[in-house]
């Protein structure tokens, strides 16, 4: 995906990184939705950077999540706001967008999709981000993607029958 900004006849374009990680779990999607809470959020935290939840309001439109990320030599704050949440036939989703971002990120959008798959659920982490630099976006990609691969066994364990 390309983004184009225009300022006084100056055009700046860059690639926005986008990826999805899907995980099938054994509970119905309505039950999985009930489990999307601070306890799950804490379990999904990767080993690095260490994070501290400063505020967790939930997964409904307008809710905020504030984090402190500890990179050993320095700390960064991350604040996201849920900008959209829908219950559809066969799917529940919510979107969080970065309001205050760490490490040079300029945009962050994470759509959490819970899709009915028979009696089970497919959880899709749909992530879009950019630093404004295609090279930096590519360099960050393995770490970003790895953070979401890390969630797969946790989702499977938490949402087992």
Backbone as a chain_set.jsonl record, in Angstrom:
{"seq": "XXXXXXXXXXXXXXXXXXXXXXXXXXXXXXXXXXXXXXXXXXXXXXXXXXXXXXXXXXXXXXXXXXXXXXXXXXXXXXXXXXXXXXXXXXXXXXXXXXXXXXXXXXXXXXXXXXXXXXXXXXXXXXXXXXXXXXXXXXXXXXXXXXXXXXXXXXXXXXXXX", "coords": {"N": [[0.852, -1.164, 0.0], [0.595, 2.165, -0.836], [1.224, 5.408, 0.436], [0.426, 8.742, -0.043], [1.399, 11.953, 0.585], [0.665, 15.362, 0.316], [2.088, 18.464, 0.376], [2.085, 21.801, -0.099], [2.702, 21.529, -2.915], [4.702, 19.631, -2.708], [5.351, 16.295, -2.909], [5.168, 13.421, -1.012], [5.796, 10.097, -0.842], [5.398, 6.804, 0.425], [5.825, 3.393, 1.421], [3.386, 1.587, 3.154], [3.433, -0.763, 5.657], [1.811, -3.904, 5.775], [0.271, -6.702, 7.245], [-1.146, -9.937, 8.013], [-2.011, -12.206, 10.586], [-3.33, -15.276, 11.199], [-5.182, -17.32, 13.428], [-6.597, -20.312, 14.355], [-8.945, -21.171, 16.812], [-10.594, -23.137, 19.394], [-13.017, -22.327, 20.497], [-16.368, -20.868, 20.333], [-16.993, -17.821, 18.484], [-18.346, -15.773, 19.9], [-17.803, -16.42, 22.536], [-15.026, -16.2, 22.536], [-14.818, -13.454, 22.106], [-15.729, -12.48, 24.587], [-13.514, -13.118, 26.063], [-11.598, -11.309, 25.352], [-9.892, -9.308, 27.045], [-8.244, -7.492, 29.73], [-6.704, -9.401, 31.058], [-6.148, -11.321, 29.04], [-4.762, -9.602, 27.323], [-2.472, -9.033, 28.871], [-1.344, -11.608, 28.904], [-0.647, -11.898, 26.249], [1.514, -10.27, 25.951], [4.753, -9.799, 24.72], [8.044, -11.227, 25.482], [10.009, -9.31, 25.104], [9.877, -6.011, 23.962], [9.668, -5.473, 27.504], [6.503, -4.897, 28.862], [4.344, -2.59, 30.511], [1.092, -2.257, 31.572], [-0.565, 0.647, 31.668], [-3.074, 1.694, 31.434], [-6.176, 0.237, 30.687], [-9.0, 0.202, 29.055], [-10.77, -1.323, 27.587], [-12.35, -2.931, 24.727], [-14.108, -1.556, 23.168], [-15.543, 1.008, 21.05], [-13.884, 4.064, 21.415], [-12.534, 3.347, 23.719], [-9.41, 3.262, 25.526], [-5.974, 2.257, 25.497], [-3.085, 2.299, 27.322], [0.373, 2.008, 27.367], [3.578, 1.265, 28.794], [6.681, 0.778, 27.476], [9.533, -1.1, 28.061], [12.736, -0.924, 27.082], [15.124, -1.708, 28.173], [17.458, 0.144, 28.151], [16.029, 2.436, 27.804], [12.712, 3.867, 28.048], [9.507, 3.794, 26.445], [6.384, 5.257, 25.589], [3.138, 4.097, 24.667], [0.109, 4.708, 23.282], [-3.046, 3.686, 22.398], [-6.198, 3.963, 20.706], [-9.453, 2.685, 20.539], [-11.079, 2.791, 17.601], [-13.156, 1.815, 16.184], [-15.745, -0.631, 16.354], [-17.483, -3.593, 15.804], [-20.259, -5.845, 15.752], [-20.976, -8.323, 13.727], [-22.876, -10.551, 11.604], [-21.519, -13.55, 12.12], [-18.997, -12.506, 12.572], [-16.935, -10.605, 14.743], [-15.351, -7.581, 15.333], [-12.72, -5.258, 16.199], [-10.995, -2.127, 15.986], [-7.905, -0.777, 16.715], [-6.127, 2.231, 16.861], [-3.008, 3.895, 16.74], [-2.32, 6.486, 18.965], [-0.369, 7.773, 20.444], [2.812, 6.953, 19.678], [5.642, 4.673, 19.854], [9.248, 4.619, 19.176], [9.654, 5.877, 16.631], [7.511, 5.127, 15.049], [4.963, 6.216, 12.903], [2.398, 5.745, 12.133], [-0.176, 3.496, 13.118], [-2.299, 0.784, 12.925], [-4.492, -1.639, 14.033], [-6.468, -4.21, 13.368], [-8.563, -6.334, 14.965], [-9.919, -9.323, 14.353], [-12.549, -11.562, 14.858], [-13.646, -14.395, 13.661], [-16.329, -16.447, 12.846], [-15.995, -19.884, 12.486], [-17.46, -22.47, 11.726], [-18.072, -24.24, 14.601], [-15.981, -23.128, 15.825], [-13.417, -20.529, 16.031], [-11.696, -18.145, 14.041], [-9.068, -16.161, 14.736], [-7.955, -13.139, 13.633], [-5.218, -11.135, 13.347], [-4.838, -8.163, 12.006], [-2.639, -6.039, 10.742], [-1.375, -2.783, 10.199], [1.241, -0.57, 9.604], [3.588, 2.188, 9.775], [6.726, 3.887, 9.591], [7.21, 6.016, 8.15], [9.359, 5.763, 6.615], [10.365, 3.692, 4.139], [12.536, 1.931, 4.211], [13.09, 1.712, 6.987], [10.631, 0.652, 7.773], [10.736, -1.875, 6.561], [12.951, -2.937, 7.905], [11.919, -3.083, 10.491], [9.958, -4.955, 10.167], [10.433, -7.888, 10.628], [10.518, -8.006, 13.482], [8.042, -6.9, 14.177], [6.215, -8.672, 12.889], [6.971, -11.037, 14.153], [6.127, -10.5, 16.787], [3.406, -10.935, 16.584], [3.192, -13.545, 15.649], [4.036, -14.754, 17.959], [1.746, -14.682, 19.486], [0.075, -16.747, 18.64], [0.279, -19.507, 19.869], [-0.548, -18.784, 22.408], [-3.16, -17.766, 22.098], [-4.329, -20.201, 21.256], [-4.042, -21.778, 23.55], [-5.418, -20.284, 25.556], [-7.99, -20.156, 24.502], [-8.831, -22.807, 24.307], [-10.92, -25.75, 24.393]], "CA": [[0.0, 0.0, 0.0], [1.359, 3.406, -0.889], [0.615, 6.599, 1.004], [0.931, 9.951, -0.679], [1.085, 13.201, 1.275], [0.967, 16.52, -0.523], [2.24, 19.687, 1.137], [2.609, 22.9, -0.924], [3.259, 20.969, -4.148], [5.73, 18.624, -2.436], [4.7, 14.996, -2.771], [5.954, 12.438, -0.277], [5.131, 8.795, -0.872], [6.127, 5.737, 1.084], [5.085, 2.146, 1.558], [2.853, 1.262, 4.469], [3.518, -2.21, 5.853], [0.551, -4.547, 6.145], [0.316, -8.158, 7.318], [-2.174, -10.593, 8.804], [-1.684, -13.485, 11.205], [-4.591, -15.929, 11.543], [-5.065, -18.437, 14.359], [-7.875, -20.964, 14.644], [-9.104, -21.639, 18.186], [-11.687, -24.107, 19.495], [-14.229, -21.79, 21.119], [-17.198, -20.031, 19.466], [-16.491, -16.451, 18.432], [-18.936, -14.95, 20.961], [-17.06, -16.741, 23.759], [-13.698, -15.606, 22.374], [-15.004, -12.011, 22.314], [-15.805, -12.246, 26.032], [-12.182, -13.303, 26.618], [-10.692, -10.224, 24.965], [-9.879, -8.426, 28.207], [-6.89, -7.147, 30.166], [-5.984, -10.634, 31.384], [-5.608, -11.82, 27.777], [-3.78, -8.62, 26.85], [-1.24, -9.27, 29.634], [-0.778, -12.877, 28.474], [-0.119, -11.737, 24.895], [2.707, -9.416, 25.977], [5.971, -10.535, 24.388], [9.088, -11.105, 26.497], [10.75, -8.064, 24.879], [10.203, -5.265, 25.168], [8.775, -5.678, 28.648], [5.51, -3.824, 28.864], [3.508, -2.356, 31.687], [-0.188, -1.674, 31.196], [-0.89, 1.82, 32.488], [-4.518, 1.91, 31.333], [-6.868, -0.66, 29.765], [-10.428, 0.484, 29.199], [-11.555, -2.353, 26.921], [-12.266, -3.124, 23.274], [-15.251, -0.873, 22.546], [-15.21, 2.293, 20.438], [-13.541, 5.117, 22.37], [-11.675, 2.83, 24.795], [-7.981, 3.552, 25.374], [-4.976, 1.385, 26.107], [-1.813, 3.017, 27.474], [1.445, 1.091, 27.738], [4.957, 1.709, 28.926], [7.558, -0.26, 26.943], [10.873, -1.023, 28.647], [13.751, -1.434, 26.178], [16.307, -1.821, 29.037], [18.18, 1.414, 28.267], [15.075, 3.54, 27.747], [11.283, 3.526, 28.038], [8.67, 4.486, 25.467], [4.95, 5.14, 25.836], [2.306, 3.751, 23.517], [-1.317, 4.877, 23.573], [-3.939, 3.373, 21.286], [-7.613, 4.221, 20.922], [-10.341, 1.869, 19.711], [-11.803, 3.732, 16.737], [-14.294, 1.139, 15.556], [-16.058, -1.958, 16.884], [-18.721, -4.072, 15.185], [-20.722, -7.222, 15.865], [-21.644, -8.672, 12.485], [-23.26, -11.961, 11.56], [-20.372, -14.401, 11.867], [-17.723, -11.842, 12.851], [-16.828, -9.465, 15.653], [-14.033, -6.977, 15.182], [-12.465, -3.904, 16.673], [-9.8, -1.524, 15.408], [-7.215, 0.213, 17.539], [-5.178, 3.073, 16.132], [-2.031, 4.534, 17.601], [-2.479, 7.912, 19.256], [1.018, 8.139, 20.785], [3.537, 5.761, 19.257], [7.068, 4.63, 20.19], [10.3, 4.218, 18.251], [9.564, 6.417, 15.288], [6.296, 4.77, 14.315], [4.124, 7.385, 12.635], [1.02, 5.27, 12.006], [-0.437, 2.135, 13.594], [-3.697, 0.354, 12.899], [-4.579, -3.07, 14.314], [-7.846, -4.703, 13.334], [-8.705, -7.642, 15.607], [-11.112, -9.951, 13.774], [-12.956, -12.859, 15.398], [-14.502, -14.881, 12.583], [-16.918, -17.763, 13.106], [-15.562, -20.952, 11.59], [-18.226, -23.576, 12.287], [-18.196, -24.068, 16.053], [-14.719, -22.553, 16.286], [-13.164, -19.13, 15.675], [-10.398, -17.757, 13.503], [-8.652, -14.833, 15.201], [-7.065, -12.528, 12.651], [-4.555, -9.876, 13.682], [-4.624, -7.456, 10.733], [-1.793, -4.939, 11.209], [-0.813, -1.828, 9.251], [2.082, 0.396, 10.316], [4.674, 2.816, 9.046], [7.602, 4.854, 10.254], [7.399, 7.079, 7.175], [10.547, 5.392, 5.852], [10.209, 2.328, 3.638], [13.661, 1.121, 4.688], [12.863, 1.413, 8.412], [9.479, -0.253, 7.847], [11.218, -3.212, 6.231], [13.82, -3.389, 8.994], [11.073, -3.392, 11.654], [8.984, -6.008, 9.865], [10.599, -9.17, 11.34], [10.139, -7.863, 14.896], [6.579, -6.699, 14.246], [5.555, -9.921, 12.53], [7.273, -11.982, 15.222], [5.284, -10.2, 17.952], [2.074, -11.498, 16.37], [3.352, -15.003, 15.636], [4.155, -15.11, 19.37], [0.399, -14.789, 20.055], [-0.655, -17.934, 18.181], [0.099, -20.558, 20.881], [-1.277, -18.231, 23.563], [-4.575, -17.817, 21.708], [-4.772, -21.604, 21.23], [-4.132, -22.26, 24.939], [-6.457, -19.546, 26.282], [-9.314, -20.448, 23.933], [-9.029, -24.242, 24.128], [-12.198, -26.171, 24.996]], "C": [[0.905, 1.237, 0.0], [0.553, 4.53, -0.264], [1.249, 7.796, 0.313], [0.464, 11.146, 0.13], [1.474, 14.339, 0.352], [0.973, 17.763, 0.364], [2.834, 20.749, 0.215], [3.357, 22.401, -2.153], [4.461, 20.049, -3.93], [4.993, 17.313, -2.18], [5.654, 14.039, -2.063], [5.18, 11.126, -0.326], [6.018, 7.763, -0.186], [5.224, 4.529, 1.196], [4.615, 2.01, 2.999], [2.876, -0.255, 4.583], [2.167, -2.748, 6.32], [0.776, -6.055, 6.175], [-0.84, -8.646, 8.171], [-1.606, -11.887, 9.367], [-3.003, -14.079, 11.679], [-4.325, -17.147, 12.42], [-6.449, -19.023, 14.598], [-7.86, -21.472, 16.076], [-10.41, -22.415, 18.29], [-12.959, -23.587, 20.162], [-15.048, -20.983, 20.111], [-16.787, -18.564, 19.556], [-17.104, -15.54, 19.494], [-18.201, -15.17, 22.287], [-15.66, -16.133, 23.699], [-13.78, -14.104, 22.62], [-15.031, -11.678, 23.802], [-14.421, -12.361, 26.692], [-11.173, -12.239, 26.216], [-10.746, -9.144, 26.041], [-8.427, -8.17, 28.623], [-6.08, -8.386, 30.522], [-5.359, -11.228, 30.126], [-4.513, -10.897, 27.265], [-2.44, -8.82, 27.555], [-0.559, -10.566, 29.197], [-0.122, -12.769, 27.097], [1.159, -10.904, 24.845], [3.95, -10.24, 25.679], [7.025, -10.376, 25.482], [9.923, -9.833, 26.338], [10.068, -7.283, 23.776], [9.198, -5.571, 26.278], [7.764, -4.535, 28.648], [4.721, -3.793, 30.157], [2.238, -1.676, 31.201], [-0.501, -0.558, 32.178], [-2.398, 2.06, 32.525], [-5.072, 0.916, 30.325], [-8.354, -0.458, 29.99], [-11.302, -0.565, 28.531], [-11.385, -2.326, 25.418], [-13.441, -2.502, 22.539], [-14.798, 0.479, 22.0], [-15.005, 3.367, 21.509], [-12.65, 4.662, 23.508], [-10.213, 3.082, 24.468], [-7.147, 2.482, 26.068], [-3.674, 2.171, 26.136], [-0.783, 2.048, 28.026], [2.734, 1.848, 27.96], [5.824, 0.539, 28.474], [8.963, -0.051, 27.481], [11.864, -1.723, 27.724], [15.119, -1.544, 26.871], [17.031, -0.492, 29.217], [17.259, 2.624, 28.25], [13.654, 2.988, 27.736], [10.579, 4.351, 26.973], [7.22, 4.289, 25.878], [4.232, 4.845, 24.535], [0.866, 3.895, 23.972], [-2.095, 4.587, 22.298], [-5.37, 3.631, 21.701], [-8.408, 3.31, 20.002], [-11.232, 2.831, 18.928], [-13.048, 3.129, 16.112], [-14.481, -0.214, 16.207], [-17.405, -2.37, 16.308], [-18.979, -5.528, 15.551], [-21.511, -7.48, 14.595], [-22.094, -10.122, 12.562], [-22.025, -12.776, 11.187], [-19.021, -13.766, 12.131], [-17.911, -10.727, 13.868], [-15.439, -8.894, 15.436], [-13.958, -5.65, 15.899], [-11.128, -3.445, 16.131], [-9.196, -0.578, 16.432], [-6.191, 0.934, 16.669], [-4.262, 3.76, 17.129], [-2.284, 6.016, 17.729], [-1.119, 8.507, 19.624], [1.839, 6.876, 20.577], [5.024, 5.836, 19.608], [7.965, 4.464, 18.96], [10.119, 4.687, 16.818], [8.372, 5.96, 14.481], [5.469, 6.033, 14.106], [2.66, 7.008, 12.472], [0.943, 3.826, 12.47], [-1.927, 1.88, 13.537], [-3.708, -1.16, 13.057], [-6.048, -3.447, 14.357], [-7.846, -6.126, 13.87], [-10.011, -8.235, 15.083], [-11.33, -11.316, 14.414], [-14.011, -13.398, 14.44], [-15.003, -16.278, 12.915], [-16.441, -18.736, 12.033], [-16.193, -22.233, 12.105], [-18.465, -23.305, 13.758], [-16.955, -23.413, 16.654], [-14.589, -21.11, 15.808], [-11.792, -19.026, 15.027], [-10.149, -16.334, 13.997], [-7.654, -14.303, 14.181], [-6.538, -11.218, 13.218], [-4.155, -9.245, 12.353], [-3.921, -6.142, 11.079], [-1.281, -4.1, 10.042], [0.003, -0.831, 10.058], [3.044, 1.065, 9.347], [5.484, 3.711, 9.971], [7.742, 6.1, 9.379], [8.616, 6.829, 6.31], [10.403, 3.935, 5.421], [11.323, 1.417, 4.142], [13.466, 0.747, 6.157], [11.678, 0.464, 8.592], [9.916, -1.688, 7.578], [12.117, -3.779, 7.324], [13.022, -3.786, 10.234], [10.188, -4.609, 11.426], [9.224, -7.327, 10.611], [10.186, -9.094, 12.809], [8.627, -7.71, 15.038], [5.842, -8.005, 13.974], [5.762, -10.965, 13.625], [6.427, -11.763, 16.466], [3.908, -10.846, 17.814], [2.113, -13.007, 16.185], [3.429, -15.535, 17.064], [2.776, -15.343, 19.996], [-0.289, -16.116, 19.741], [-0.795, -19.022, 19.252], [-0.653, -20.058, 22.123], [-2.774, -18.235, 23.278], [-5.092, -19.266, 21.782], [-4.947, -22.156, 22.656], [-5.298, -21.601, 25.679], [-7.85, -19.946, 25.804], [-9.489, -21.918, 23.549], [-10.363, -24.617, 24.788], [-12.014, -26.66, 26.407]], "O": [[1.867, 1.314, 0.765], [-0.666, 4.589, -0.421], [2.463, 7.844, 0.115], [-0.735, 11.331, 0.336], [2.505, 14.278, -0.318], [-0.021, 18.072, 1.021], [3.98, 20.61, -0.214], [4.496, 22.795, -2.404], [5.166, 19.725, -4.886], [4.11, 17.246, -1.325], [6.803, 13.873, -2.471], [4.029, 11.065, 0.106], [7.245, 7.858, -0.224], [4.004, 4.637, 1.079], [5.36, 2.287, 3.94], [2.387, -0.952, 3.695], [1.48, -2.138, 7.14], [1.385, -6.623, 5.268], [-1.435, -7.892, 8.941], [-0.822, -12.574, 8.712], [-3.717, -13.461, 12.47], [-3.381, -17.903, 12.193], [-7.369, -18.309, 14.998], [-6.904, -22.115, 16.511], [-11.241, -22.361, 17.383], [-13.895, -24.36, 20.369], [-14.494, -20.468, 19.14], [-16.289, -18.119, 20.59], [-16.437, -14.611, 19.95], [-18.001, -14.234, 23.06], [-15.164, -15.611, 24.697], [-12.905, -13.538, 23.273], [-14.421, -10.698, 24.229], [-14.184, -11.776, 27.749], [-10.031, -12.253, 26.675], [-11.531, -8.2, 25.962], [-7.496, -8.591, 27.935], [-4.869, -8.406, 30.3], [-4.185, -11.597, 30.128], [-3.459, -11.357, 26.825], [-1.39, -8.78, 26.914], [0.668, -10.622, 29.124], [0.849, -13.471, 26.814], [1.816, -10.84, 23.805], [4.179, -11.27, 26.314], [6.912, -9.483, 26.322], [10.481, -9.331, 27.313], [9.716, -7.857, 22.746], [8.036, -5.885, 26.018], [8.116, -3.37, 28.462], [4.47, -4.815, 30.796], [2.287, -0.657, 30.512], [-0.679, -0.797, 33.372], [-2.933, 2.564, 33.513], [-4.518, 0.758, 29.237], [-8.901, -0.897, 31.001], [-12.477, -0.687, 28.878], [-10.415, -1.778, 24.894], [-13.738, -2.883, 21.407], [-13.787, 1.026, 22.441], [-15.844, 3.552, 22.391], [-12.063, 5.494, 24.2], [-9.817, 3.114, 23.303], [-7.55, 1.893, 27.071], [-3.211, 2.653, 25.103], [-1.023, 1.357, 29.016], [2.957, 2.92, 27.397], [5.721, -0.562, 29.017], [9.522, 1.041, 27.373], [11.848, -2.947, 27.591], [16.154, -1.476, 26.208], [17.199, -0.045, 30.351], [17.665, 3.719, 28.638], [13.425, 1.812, 27.456], [11.0, 5.459, 26.643], [6.872, 3.259, 26.455], [4.645, 5.274, 23.458], [0.454, 3.266, 24.946], [-1.83, 5.174, 21.249], [-5.722, 3.537, 22.876], [-8.082, 3.174, 18.823], [-12.026, 3.579, 19.499], [-13.894, 3.845, 15.576], [-13.51, -0.876, 16.573], [-18.357, -1.59, 16.32], [-18.055, -6.335, 15.648], [-22.591, -6.921, 14.406], [-21.727, -10.839, 13.493], [-21.544, -12.694, 10.057], [-17.992, -14.413, 11.936], [-18.91, -10.007, 13.853], [-14.461, -9.637, 15.363], [-14.969, -5.004, 16.173], [-10.241, -4.252, 15.85], [-9.874, 0.307, 16.954], [-5.492, 0.326, 15.858], [-4.684, 4.155, 18.216], [-2.444, 6.721, 16.732], [-0.763, 9.597, 19.176], [1.595, 5.854, 21.217], [5.601, 6.922, 19.655], [7.49, 4.202, 17.855], [10.413, 3.94, 15.884], [8.226, 6.364, 13.328], [5.297, 6.828, 15.03], [1.777, 7.847, 12.651], [1.86, 3.034, 12.251], [-2.722, 2.672, 14.043], [-3.031, -1.879, 12.322], [-6.778, -3.052, 15.266], [-7.21, -7.015, 13.304], [-11.088, -7.699, 15.346], [-10.407, -12.126, 14.501], [-15.141, -12.91, 14.416], [-14.221, -17.177, 13.223], [-16.483, -18.444, 10.838], [-15.557, -22.997, 12.831], [-19.0, -22.258, 14.122], [-16.897, -23.175, 17.86], [-15.528, -20.541, 15.251], [-10.852, -19.723, 15.409], [-10.924, -15.421, 13.711], [-6.637, -14.938, 13.902], [-7.306, -10.308, 13.529], [-3.255, -9.728, 11.666], [-4.536, -5.237, 11.642], [-0.815, -4.63, 9.033], [-0.467, -0.305, 11.067], [3.283, 0.573, 8.244], [4.994, 4.213, 10.982], [8.312, 7.107, 9.799], [8.886, 7.585, 5.377], [10.328, 3.043, 6.267], [11.075, 0.255, 4.464], [13.657, -0.41, 6.53], [11.707, -0.418, 9.45], [9.511, -2.608, 8.289], [12.049, -4.969, 7.631], [13.4, -4.716, 10.946], [9.721, -5.227, 12.382], [8.275, -7.852, 11.192], [9.568, -10.025, 13.325], [8.012, -8.317, 15.915], [4.956, -8.397, 14.733], [4.834, -11.691, 13.98], [6.046, -12.725, 17.134], [3.311, -11.258, 18.808], [1.148, -13.688, 16.534], [2.947, -16.631, 17.35], [2.654, -16.123, 20.94], [-1.148, -16.56, 20.503], [-1.922, -19.433, 19.526], [-1.319, -20.839, 22.804], [-3.567, -18.659, 24.118], [-6.173, -19.513, 22.315], [-5.885, -22.905, 22.928], [-6.075, -22.281, 26.349], [-8.779, -20.06, 26.604], [-10.198, -22.24, 22.596], [-10.869, -23.885, 25.639], [-12.985, -27.05, 27.056]]}, "num_chains": 1, "name": "protein.A"}
